[in-house]
Amino acid sequence: MASLRSKFYAAMLRKLLRGGLLPNGQQGLRLARERMDGGGPLSALTRAKQPKRTETINGCYTEWLGDPKAKTVLLYLHGGGYVMGSPATHRSMVNQLCAYGGFQALVPDYRLAPENPFPAAVEDAEAAYDFLLDKGFARENILLAGDSAGGGLSMALMLTLKEKNKPQPKAVALLSPWVDLMVTGDSHTERADRDPIIDVSRIGEAIDFYRGDTPADHPLVSPLYADLSGLPPMFVQVGTEEVLFNDSTRLVDNAKAAGLSADLEIWQDMPHVHQIAYKLVPESRAALKSIALFFRRQQA
């Protein structure tokens, strides 16, 4: 049963977004970026102070968040359909996750499409991960997480690490991951009227912006179609009101079939990446605490 605050949050999203965050042409993309970035109507939920520590990794602006003395580090890859979003849009939520988990985080401002289509984002994610290894963080002390497109990018990163025989992170948490750019899940149609954030009529444009000339079923574009064997323990959260609901359920099924430790946590009545509303919605705070608990258990 959703709390009154969560119902208010969903209603607010429907009123503010009017058709979702996804682009609708170049002008629509500019509006979508404004809605998601610091100056848009969602900024009250995501606003946080500029961090004191930043890096430039392979030309990519990157922020350090959390406790700088922590031995454990989380590489966090933000969402935004591969076409928007930044460390600023997720800074507040990731800071709170660091506080719950007792670790620090590295959040890269990876290159976005359509200006930089696939594989630019994967290359930037790999560079950030290599940076942590070069910085002296042991594999056992590196965690990985991402939401929406950042969840798909997290999967693509791990698949790239596997292909190159690099060490995997200790564990990965995925928040409403977007892993099927073929758009084959039943939830894309069955829950289209229930999702206040993603408009399925616009999702094709975001896909074309990101994939460029690469087929949508390429395993690094749509990790749902990849061989998942050899990846680390996985924890997936998804809300019942999401068009991407089946991306999460099928990903966990595939992970278990590949022999992975994979858990799915379903949040009733919650919209896409509800965790970002932790300041307002109690279920969002509870979800972040659940992620932190998963990471602590994996390290224990």
Secondary structure, 3 states (H helix, E strand, C coil): CCCHHHHHHHHHHHHHHCCCCCCCHHHHHHHHHHHHCCCCCCHHHHCCCCCCCEEEECCEEEEEEECCCCCCEEEEECCCCCCCCCHHHHHHHHHHHHHHHCCEEEEECCCCCCCCCCCHHHHHHHHHHHHHHHCCCCHHHEEEEEECHHHHHHHHHHHHHHHCCCCCCCEEEEECCCCCCCCCCCHHHHCCCCCCCCCCCCHHHHHHHHHCCCCCCCCCCCHHHCCCCCCCCEEEEEECCCCCHHHHHHHHHHHHHCCCCEEEEEECCCCCCHHHHCCCCHHHHHHHHHHHHHHHHHHC
